Amino acid sequence: MADKTETTRTMSREEFADYLRMLADGFDGDGEMAVSVENKSVTLHPPNEVTTDVEVVERSSILRGDRESIGIDAHWKSTE
């Protein structure tokens, strides 16, 4: 069974940087880390090595304007 918790929200660049720093601090630590998603806190147990995927997309469209995005995915097998 898989539980999925997700959210979409708009943040300032500073808020987004703070959120990424909070995630980085969690990965820097040993053992478990807590990730806040909306009003829920999820406890994760990343091992010493994680697999990561980074995707950067640049789109140019006459009708919709230019768009850029970055997707960062980290995954691992749980040891718990």
Backbone torsions as a table, in degrees:
resi	resn	phi	psi	omega
1	MET	NA	138.8	179.9
2	ALA	-119.4	130.3	172.9
3	ASP	-101.5	135.1	-179.6
4	LYS	-125.9	127.3	176.8
5	THR	-122.7	123.1	-178.7
6	GLU	-145.7	160.2	178.7
7	THR	-152.0	156.2	172.0
8	THR	-127.5	127.0	177.8
9	ARG	-150.1	160.6	177.2
10	THR	-97.5	131.2	179.2
11	MET	-129.0	156.2	170.3
12	SER	-71.3	164.9	176.9
13	ARG	-58.6	-39.3	-179.7
14	GLU	-65.5	-43.8	178.1
15	GLU	-62.5	-41.7	179.6
16	PHE	-64.4	-42.4	177.6
17	ALA	-61.9	-41.7	178.1
18	ASP	-61.8	-40.8	179.2
19	TYR	-64.4	-43.4	177.5
20	LEU	-63.8	-38.3	177.2
21	ARG	-63.6	-40.0	178.1
22	MET	-61.9	-42.2	177.2
23	LEU	-64.7	-44.1	179.5
24	ALA	-60.4	-42.3	178.0
25	ASP	-60.8	-38.7	178.2
26	GLY	-64.7	-40.6	178.2
27	PHE	-72.0	-28.6	177.9
28	ASP	-68.6	-28.5	-177.5
29	GLY	-75.1	176.4	176.7
30	ASP	-101.2	141.2	174.9
31	GLY	82.3	-137.9	-172.1
32	GLU	-81.5	159.7	176.0
33	MET	-139.7	148.7	178.2
34	ALA	-104.2	134.5	177.6
35	VAL	-121.0	126.8	178.7
36	SER	-91.8	128.7	175.9
37	VAL	-131.6	110.1	-173.6
38	GLU	56.2	-122.3	-177.0
39	ASN	-101.3	19.2	-177.3
40	LYS	-120.0	142.3	174.5
41	SER	-112.1	125.1	-178.6
42	VAL	-110.5	128.9	178.5
43	THR	-94.1	125.5	179.7
44	LEU	-115.7	158.3	-178.3
45	HIS	-129.5	71.0	-178.3
46	PRO	-72.3	140.8	176.2
47	PRO	-78.5	-174.0	-179.2
48	ASN	-67.6	-24.2	177.9
49	GLU	-124.9	134.2	177.0
50	VAL	-125.8	150.1	175.4
51	THR	-90.6	133.0	-178.4
52	THR	-125.8	146.8	173.7
53	ASP	-126.5	131.0	176.4
54	VAL	-123.6	129.2	-179.5
55	GLU	-128.5	127.3	176.4
56	VAL	-117.8	130.4	-178.3
57	VAL	-125.2	130.5	174.0
58	GLU	-119.9	124.2	-179.7
59	ARG	-123.7	138.3	176.5
60	SER	-122.4	124.5	-178.8
61	SER	-139.6	132.6	179.4
62	ILE	-64.7	-41.5	-175.7
63	LEU	-80.9	-35.4	-174.5
64	ARG	-104.9	-8.2	-178.0
65	GLY	84.5	171.6	-179.3
66	ASP	-76.3	142.7	178.3
67	ARG	-136.0	145.4	175.5
68	GLU	-132.8	148.8	176.7
69	SER	-151.7	157.0	174.0
70	ILE	-133.9	134.7	176.7
71	GLY	-121.1	130.9	-179.8
72	ILE	-124.7	125.0	-178.6
73	ASP	-127.2	129.1	175.0
74	ALA	-123.0	132.8	-179.5
75	HIS	-145.3	156.2	-177.3
76	TRP	-162.6	164.0	172.7
77	LYS	-85.9	129.7	-178.6
78	SER	-68.6	138.9	176.7
79	THR	-96.0	-0.9	-178.9
80	GLU	-89.6	NA	NA
